């Protein structure tokens, strides 16, 4: 594995290799993976705010890529047009969004589980199961990987559903194997006041399940690459019953 501690984000994104986020698309179907690779979606507002939160928490010394539009500014006025021109190329956010970002970051940095030191935005490239892969870790503190997750509900019962549905356990195992460590902590933080925050350590069973899943997906990717076929869902007719809770 090759580890870089100071690689710019744009340079990392341009590197070849499968990322854990690409594997999540593949988990839905090879066709969804191919579509995501060929036609990347434009970042949503929530995605942009997530990037800002990570920037403030992890790399505050780097110049911001966003600007906060002054409250009440009218873009049709001379002043508004001058401001827009001066901030062209920036991601524009509203003051209330900026407040939520700073509140979220303050909650993360003040949480007892957040390390006082470590290396932020660590980029790693290498091979897993013979496939070229890459990953960008939020924070590598000794032998522990820490990752910030914004969420609507950071309570254990809610975050457990979120982490399984969004395959956070796959990300944890993928990053642990890239970094050569076995300890992974998610810091889950709500993006609305009071910005409640909770930390969760992945146990061995969760990491093993995540590892089994990412290895299955790497094997699926190799088969699709070899065949040149990227199928969607199964052509079979499935029996559909009421869900168990009904």
N, C-alpha and C positions, 0 to 999 in steps of 0.2 A: 504494500500500500504506500502511496505517496501522500504526505500530509502537508498542507499549506496553511499558515496562520495569518496571512495578510493578503489573500487573493481578493480582488474586487468582485462584487456580486455578479456584474455583467460578464466578467471573464470566466467565472465559474459556470454560469449558465451556458456559455458557448462551448464548454468542454464536451467531448463525446462521452457516451456512457449512459447506462440506465440509472435513473434516480428512483427513490422510493415512491415519489409522487407519480412517476410514469407507471410503476408497477400497480398502483391503485387503479389506474385506468384499465390496465390489462386484466385486472381481477374481474372487472365487469364483463368484458369480452375483448378478444383481439381486435375486433372491428372498432370498438370504442378507443382502444389504444392507438390504432392507426389514424383515426380521425383526429385525436388530440395531438398527435405528432405532426400531421399534415396541416391542420388548421387550428393553431393555438387560440384559445379564447382571450378576449381582452379582459384585463383585471377588473373585477367588480369593485364597488366602493368598499365592501367589507374586506376584500383582499388587499386593497390599498391601505386601509387602516391597519390591517395586520402587519403589513410591511413597515409602516411608520412606527408601530409599537415595538417591533423587533429592532428597528434602527435605534430608537431612543434608549432601549434597554441594553443593547449589545454593542453598538458602535456610536455612542453619543459624540465622539470626537470628529466624526466624518460629517461634512456639510450636508444639511438636509436636502432631500429631493422634492420637498413639498413646500407650499406656501399657504398661509391662513388668510382667507379673504376677510377683510375687516367687516365687522357687523354693520349692516345697513348700507353697504356700498352699492351704488347703482352702476352697473357696467356700461350704461348708456351715456353717463356723464363724462366730461373731459377727464376728471380725476379717476373715474373707474376705468376708462380706456387706457390711461397712462399706467395704472397699476397692472392691468392685464398684460400690457406690452412688456412691462418690467419683469413680470413673473411668467412669461411665456416659456413653455417647456417644463414647468413645475406641475406636480400634482396639486390641484387646488382643493382645499378642504375648508369647511365652515368652522367658526370658533367653537361651537358645541362639540364638534368631532375632535378638535384639538384638545379640548378639556377632557374628553373621555380617554384619549390616548395618554395624556400625562397622568391621569388618575390611575389608569390601568398599569402603567409602567411603575409608578410609585408603589403600588400594591405588590408587584412582583419583587422589586428590589428590596422591599422591607420585610418580605416573608422569611422566616427563619431557615427555610429549606434552600433558599437561593444562596449559592456560594459567594463568599466575599472576594474570591479571585477565580482564576481560570482563563482559558483562551476562548474568545468569542468568535463566532462565524468561522469555524475550522472546516476547511475544504479537504476532502479525502477522495482520491481516485485509486482504482485498482481492479482486481478481479474477484468475483465470487462465483464459484461453480463454473469457472471458465468463461464467464461473461464480464465484459468491461462495464464497470459501474462507477457511480460517483455519489457523494453525499455532502451536505453542508450542515454541520452540527451547530446548534445555537450556542452551546457552551460545553467545553470539555474541561472539567475540573478534576485533575488527578486521574482517577480511574472511573469517574462518573460522567455520563452524558446527561446534561440538563436541557430540557426543551420547553419553551413557552407555548401554551395553547390558550387562545382566547375562546371563550365559551359564554353561552347565555346562563348556564347553571353549573357551578363547579362542585355541587354536592356529590358525595360518592355515588349514590344510586343513579344520578343523572349522568355524571361524567363516565361512569362505567359503560352505559349504553352508547354514549358518544364515541368513546375510544374504541369500542368493538366495531360499531357501524362504520367508522371512518378508518378502520384498520391501523390505529395508532400502535398496536402491538407489533404489526409488521414493520413499521418505521423503527420502533425501538430495537427489534432484533437486527434489522438491516444495519442501523448505525452502530450498534454494539459490535457487530462482526467487522465492520469497516475499521472501527477504532481499536479493536482488540481488547475490549473491556466487557464486563458483565453486569454493570450497574447503570440503570437508566431511570431518571426521575422526570416526570412531567409536572410542570407548575401550571395549573389551570387557573385562569383568572377571568372573572366576569367583566364585561366592558361597559357596564352601567353602574352608577353609584349604588351601593357603597364600595364597588370594586372588590368584592370578596374573592379570596384567593385560597387555593388548597394545593397540596403537593401529593403526588402518588408515585410510589416506586413500583416498577414492574417486577412481579415475582417470576420465579424460574418457569412455572407452567405457562405464563403469558408469553415470556420470551421464546420458549420452545415452540409454542403454537405459531408465533409470528415468524420464527425461523423456518418452520415447516412450510408455511404459506409462501414466503418470498422465494424459497427454493423451488416450489411447485411452479411459481410464476416465471422464474428464470428458465426452467425447463420448457414451459409453454412458449416463451419468447423464442427459444432456440428452434423449436419445432416449426413455428410460424415462419421464421427466417429461412429455414431450410426448404420449406414447401412453397414459400411465397404466398401462402393463403392466410387471410386474417378474418376468420369467420365471426359472425355475431352469435346469436343464441342458438340453441339446439333446434333442429328441424322437427324433433319429436313432438307429439301431442301429449301434454301433461294432464294428469288428473288434478282437478282443482277442488279443494274442500274448504270448509270454513276454517279460519285460524283457530289455534288451540284455545285462545282466550274467549272465543265466542261459544 
